[in-house]
Amino acid sequence: MTQKMIKTEKINRLIREFENTEYFGYMFFIEYNGEKFDSFDENSGKKSVKSEFRKLLEKNNIKIFKGIQQAGRTDKEVNAEENILYVNSKQHIMYEDIINECDGLKIKRISKTLPFLEFPQMIEKRYYIYEYPEHLIKNNEEKIKKNCEELSGKRNYIKFTSKKGKQLKNHIREIYVKFESGKLYFEGNGFLHQQVRIMSNFILNGSMRPLQGKYLIFKKADLSVKLKKLIFNNVDRKIFETEEDLKNYSIGIKEERILNIIENIEKNSYFYIFYVKEKNKSELIGKKGKNIKKLKKIFGNIVVKGKD
């Protein structure tokens, strides 16, 4: 089997799985003040980032399937300029329709993608900034920059994590650190528990204890190319008015009727989604799939989803 055939089979399997589920995946890009939360993960009786986010979803009458995944897990008191929480839901969630803020946390935007992804594994890089008060820094700038250089690269970072982090099987990470304008900038493909705070103290002061979380910011996360290709974007329905090939195929539905039937259209790198009312699905698809097969010859892969 050729590489092209393998790729085609993977895409076809991806489409079949999406056709057979009612769920969508949603990425919520959020910012939060870490000092207003006791923890990041949900803990009984404690105010956490995830528990308050869940309450915000409930306030919007959004129901999700099981757990909440994240681009980056942050320690207590750590702030985030832009972290990402990923959930699965059967609902059609629109940013403009939701209450987007609660005490200490704000939803900045939402992107729709496929459901049931292993989301943390689809994050390319994570970025942190540590800004420690200048009068508390013991090492001089030359020593700090030397430490940054020596600790950057792909290596085993087991020395720079907590007891919890040491229990993991894999401690190899690729991380780069630089010191500019009194701040430490970290970028890496992943971080161990308390790693940034422990490394910050070692670089700045020569100590292996974790520094306070309140001086640490989760700046952002970069999505992998694989994940970017799975994100859906809105498509103007005018494609039916401008697509000349529609006139060359004997589609069983007139252009005007197609525009009336299809509620809206979305597309990722692999296929379109045509949203229609449940009562109109069979008309769009056609007898034995006649209509949709002809539309696929024009537009490529298409999934028809009901929307009531």
N, C-alpha and C positions, 0 to 999 in steps of 0.2 A: 504494500500500500504506500503510495507516495505521500510526501508531506502535505501537499495540497488536499489530497483526499482525507487525510487525518484531520486537517484543520476544518474542512467542510463538515465532517462527521461530528466534530466537537460543537460547531455552531448549530447544526441540526438538533443535537441533543439538548443544547442550551435552550433552543426555541421550544422544543417539545415539553421540557420541564416547566417552562414559563406558561405555556398553553394549558398545562394541567394543574395549575394552581390559581387560587383567587387572590394570592398575596402579592404585595409590592414591597420592595425595600426602600427605606427612606433614610437619608443622611441629614441630620439636624446639626447645622454649624452653630456652635454656642460659645458665648463668653460668660465668665463667671468670676466672682470675687471669692477666692478660696477661704478667706478669713470668716466668711459667713456660714461655713459648712464644717461639720465634724469629721467628715471623710468623703471619699469619692464614691466608693461602692456602697450599695444599700446595706445598712446595718440596723437591726431592730432597735427602735427607741432613739436613733440618732438622725440628725439632719445631714443628709448626704447630697452630693450633686445629682446622682442618679435618682434618688427618691423624690427630690424636688422636681426634677424633670418629669418623672412619672406622674406626679400630681398635676403638673402643668398640662400634660397630655390629657389626663382625666378631666381637667377643667374645660378642655376643648372637645370633650366627648370622643376622644381618639382611643380606640382599643388596639392593643398590640399583642403579638404572639410571643409569649415567654419573655426572654431577657433583653437587656440593652447592652450592646457592644460599644466599644470606644476606639478612637484613633490613638489616644494616649491616656493612660491611667495616671492621675496626679496625686501626690501626697497631700496630707492635711495642710491647709492654709495656702497651698499653691494656687496662684491665679492663672486664668487662661484667657488669652486674647481671642483665640479661635481653636477650640477642640471640636471633635465631631462625635456625635452619638448616632448609632445605627439601630433601627428597629424594623420589624416586619408588621404590616397591617393590610387588611383587606380594603380599607377606606382610601378614597381619593383625597389626599391632603394637599391643600393649597396654602402657601405662606400668607397670602393676603387675607385669608379667612380665619386665621387663628389669633388667640391672645398669645403674645410672644414673649412675655416677661413675667418673672416672679422675683421675690426678694433674693437678690444676689446672682441671678441667672437670667440671661437673655438669649433667645433664639434669633440669630442674624439672618439665616436663610435656610432653605430646604432644597435638597436635590433628590429626585426619584431614580432608583436603580432596580436591579434584580433582587429578589428576596433570598434569604437563607445563605448569605455569603459568610465566609470566615473573614470577617471584616478587618480585624487587626493585622492579619497576614497580607492584606491588600493595600497597606500603607507603605509608601516608599521611604519616607523620611519624617523625622520628628525634630522640632526645633525648640530649644529652651534658652532663656536668658536669665543669668543670675547677677543681681545687682546688690552687692554687699556694701554697707556703709564704709566709706574710705578710711575713717579713723579706726576701724576695727581690723583692717587688713595688715598683716604682719610682714609678709614678703614684699620685696621691692619689685618694680615692674620687670626688670631683667629676669629675676627668678621666676616670676609668674609666667612670662612668655616662654621661658625654657620648659617649665612644667607642662604648659599647654602643648608644646611641640612634642615632648616625650610621651605624652599620654594620648596623642592622636593617632588614629590608624585602626587597622583591623587586628584585634587581639583579645585575649582572655581578661575580662575585667572582674574576676571573682573577688579580688581584694577590695573593690569599690562598691560593695553592696551589703545589705543587711543579712542577718541570719536567715531570714525568709528567702532572700534572693540567692543565697548560697545553696539552697536546697534544689534549685533548678538544675536540670541536666546540662543545659547549654549556657555558657557564659561568654561566648564569642560574640562580639559586637564590632561594628565599624562606626567609629565616632571621631569627630573632629572638633577641637576646641580652640577658640581664639580669644584674646583679651584686647578690647578696644574701648576707649573712653570710660574706663573704670568698670566695665561690665564683661562678664564671661558669656560667650556665645557658644552653645552646643548644637551640633547637628549630627544625627545618627539614624541608622536603620532600626534601632530599638535600644531601650534602656532598662537596666535591672532596677530592682526595688531600691529606692533612695540613692541611686547611683549619682545623679547630678549633684545632689546636696553633699555627698561624701567627697566627690571629686573636686567640687568647688572649695571645700575647706582645705583639702590637701594642696590644691594649686595656690590658694591665697595665703594659707597659714601653716601648711605643713602638718595639719592634724587629720586624722582619719574618722573623726566624728561627723555625722551629718549636720550641716548648718540649718538654720530655721527655714521653713517653707515659705514664709511670708515675703521673702526677697526673691523668690523664684517665679518666673512666668513661663507658662507653656505658650509659645508664640504661635505655632501653626503646625499642620501636618500636610505633607505632600502625598497626593494620591498616586498609586501606581498607574502605569499606562493601561494595564489590564482593567483596572477599575474605571478609569476615565472612559474607556470604550463601552462600558455597561450603563453609563448615565444617560437617562432619557431627556431629550429637549423637545420643546413644543415646535410643531411644524404648521405653517400657514396652510389652511385648507385650499388656498388659491392654486396649489399645485395641480388640482384637478382642472382648473380653468386654463392653465398654461401648458399642461402636458399634451403635446401633439399626438403622442402615441395612443391616447384614449380614442382618438378618431379613427385610428388604423385597426383597432381591435373591435370586434363585435361584442362589447360588454353588454350583459343582459340588463343593465340599468343605465338610464340616461345620466349624463353629467349632473343635471339639475337635481335628480333624485339622489345621487351619491352625496351631493352637498347637503341635502336635507336629512339623509340617514346618519351620516357620520357627525358625531358630536364634536370630537376633536382628535388630533393626531399627534403622536409623539414618536421619536426616533432615537435609537442609539446607533452604534457603529455596525450593528448586525441585522437589525430589523425595525420595521415600523409597527406601531400599535394603532389600529383603527378602533376608536371607541364608538359604540352604537348602543341604542336602547336594546334591551333583551329581545323585545318583540320584533326588531328589525334585523337581528343577526342572520337569520336564515335567508332573508331577501338579499342581503349583501353577499353572503357566501355563495348562494345559488344552488340549484339542484345538482347534487353530487359534486359540489365545490366548483362548479363551472365558472361562476363570476370571479371568485377569489383567485382561481388559477390564472385567469387572464390578467387580473390586476397585478399578480406577482410577476408576470412577464414584463410588466412596465416598471414597477417600483422595486422589485426584489422581494425579500422575505417580509411577510406580513403576519401579524397576530391580531385576531379580532377579539376584543374584550367587551363584555356587556357593561353598561353604565346606566343605572336607574337612579 
